[in-house]
Amino acid sequence: MCFKNISAVLDSANMKLSDIVRINAYVTDRAHLPGYMKVRDRLFGDPAPASTLMIVSGFAREAFKVEIEVIAAAPPVTD
């Protein structure tokens, strides 16, 4: 769901997941690592964006288990 939302935000800027150059991901438990990594690895080819994955004690809303922050960069549009 996180990457689907990120994709929608990127789409609104005429960008796509392949424009992501950096991913910072946070999970609240080691049990969430395999699911996150499976999706990340499926969505990003080689070379993959730089990526950091951290386990944190929690988020402001207890129901949240994963947070993903990305930085994307696209080539300038030329006329």
C-alpha positions in Angstrom: 0.0 0.0 0.0 2.9 2.4 0.8 4.4 2.0 -2.7 1.0 2.3 -4.3 0.6 5.7 -2.6 4.1 6.8 -3.5 3.4 5.8 -7.1 0.3 8.0 -7.1 2.2 11.0 -5.8 5.0 10.5 -8.3 2.4 10.1 -11.1 0.9 13.5 -10.2 4.4 15.0 -10.9 4.8 13.0 -14.2 7.3 10.7 -12.5 7.4 7.0 -11.9 8.9 4.6 -9.4 12.0 4.3 -11.6 12.7 8.0 -10.8 13.3 7.1 -7.1 16.9 7.5 -6.2 16.7 7.0 -2.4 14.4 5.0 -0.1 14.3 5.3 3.7 12.0 2.7 5.3 11.0 2.2 8.9 9.3 -0.9 10.3 8.1 -1.5 13.9 9.1 -5.1 14.1 11.6 -7.5 12.4 8.5 -9.6 11.4 7.7 -6.9 8.8 11.1 -7.1 7.1 10.4 -10.0 4.7 7.2 -8.5 3.4 8.7 -5.1 2.8 11.8 -6.4 1.2 9.8 -8.7 -1.1 7.8 -5.8 -2.5 10.7 -3.5 -2.7 12.8 -6.0 -4.6 9.9 -6.8 -7.0 9.4 -3.1 -7.8 13.0 -1.9 -8.2 15.4 -3.3 -10.8 19.1 -3.1 -11.1 20.6 -0.8 -10.1 18.2 -0.3 -7.2 17.9 3.0 -5.5 20.0 3.6 -2.4 18.1 2.2 0.5 18.1 2.2 4.3 15.8 0.0 6.3 15.5 0.7 10.1 13.5 -1.0 12.9 11.9 1.6 15.1 9.9 1.3 18.4 6.8 2.8 16.9 5.0 5.7 15.2 2.6 8.4 16.4 -0.3 6.2 15.5 0.1 2.7 17.0 -1.7 1.1 14.0 1.1 2.2 11.7 3.7 -0.6 11.1 5.7 0.7 8.1 6.7 4.1 6.9 8.5 4.7 3.6 10.2 8.0 2.6 11.6 8.4 -0.9 13.5 10.9 -2.9 12.9 11.0 -6.7 14.7 12.9 -9.4 13.7 13.0 -13.1 15.6 14.5 -16.0 14.6 18.1 -16.8 11.9 18.4 -19.4 13.1 19.9 -22.6 11.1 21.6 -25.3 
